Amino acid sequence: MSGQGPRKAVDPGHAPARLVQAREFHESARSLVTLAQNTSYNGAITLMVTAAIAYADALTATLKGVVNKQDHQNAPRLLREALGNRLPERQERFLRKLLGRKDEVNYGARSTTLDEAQRLIAELDEFAAWAEGLL
């Protein structure tokens, strides 16, 4: 597994459990964007990142029996490995972009605007529909 990035083997029950978690994080993010009246939506973006990771884990657990471990920046690579050409470039780009926001929203000083959060939740909706369609 050298050169493949950190990963771990999972049992068959892992994928359905991660899908449930993905849906929960996704819905929580949607609620924050829809109901909250904040000056920053970084918390919602954090939940979106976690949801996207969980959707990717559900897919790789189903298709390869493994999930990404530790460095989530490798999640798109493992997803590409699992899906090959069935991974649409649009979905891979979205996942990379969202994962790129992880440290910024958790540790940075920049606030995410409502417009940006609404755009990202719409993109996550599309990513989730695509992922669930494969599951």
N, C-alpha and C positions, 0 to 999 in steps of 0.2 A: 504493500500500500504506500510505499515511499513515493513522494511527489504528488500524492492525491489529496493532501490536506487531511487534517484530523477528522476522524469519523468514528462512529461506533456502531456495532451490529445491534439490532433491536429485534424483539420478538414480534410475532404477527399482530398482537394486540396494540402495539405502539401506534400504528398509523391511524386507526379510528379514534384513539384517545387524543392524539395531536390534532386531528381534524376538529374535534369538539373544542379543544382549547383555541384553535385558530378562530373558530366562529365566535367564541366568547370574547376574545381580545378584539376582534373586528367589530362586534356589536358595541363593546365598551367604547372603542374609539369613535364610532358613529354617534353614540350618545353624547360624548364630550363635545364633538363638533356641532351637533344639532342643538343641544340644550344649554351648553355653557355660554356665558357671555364674558369671556376672558380677554385679556390683552395679549396673551400668549397661548398657543395651542400645542406647545411642546409635549405636554402629557399625552395628548391625543396621538401625536406622531410616534411617541414611544410605543403606544399600544398598537399602532399600525405596523411598526417594524416587527414587533413581537408576533403579531398575527401573520404577517408575510413569512416570517421564519417558520412558524408552525405549519402553514400551508405547504411550504417547501419540504419540511420534514415529513409531513403526511405522504407527499408524493414519493420522496426518495425511500421512505420506509416501505411503502407499498411495492415499488418497482425494483428496489435493490436490497431491501432488508437492512439499510444503513441510514444514519442521519449524520448531519454535520455536527461537529463537536468543537467547542471553544471559539474559534475564529469564525464568526458568522459571515465575514466577507467572502468566505469560500463556498457559501451556500449556493450561489448561482452556478459555480463550477460543478458541484456535485449534481445539481439539478440537470445541467447540460449532459453530464455523464450518464445520468439515469434515462434521460429522454432523447438524447441525440438530436436529430433534426426535427423532432416533434415539439421541441421547446421554441415557441415563437420568439423572434428577436425582441418584439415589443414587450413581452412578459419578462424576458431576461433583463432588458434595459431598466424596466420599472423596478425589479427586485434590486438590482445594483444601485439604482438611484436612491431607493428608500433605505437600504442598508448603509449607504453613504451618509445618511442623515443621523444615524444612530448616536454617534458620539456628540455631534453638534447639539442635538436636542436634549441629551442627558447631561452634558457637562459644559456646553458653551453658553455664551451670553446672549446670542441672537434669539429673538422671539419669533415664533411662527405665526403668521397672520391667519385670520379666518379664511380669507380667499385661498391661501395656499393649502390650508388644512382641508377645505372643501374639495379642492382639486385632487389632492392626494387620496382622500377617502373614495372619490369616484374612481380613481385608478386602482385602488385596492379592491373595490367592488368588482371591477373587470378581472383583475388577477384572481380573485377568489372564485368567480364564476368559471373561469378557465380551469383552475386547479380542480374544482369540484367536478367539472365535466370529465376530467380524466380519472377521477377516483370512482 
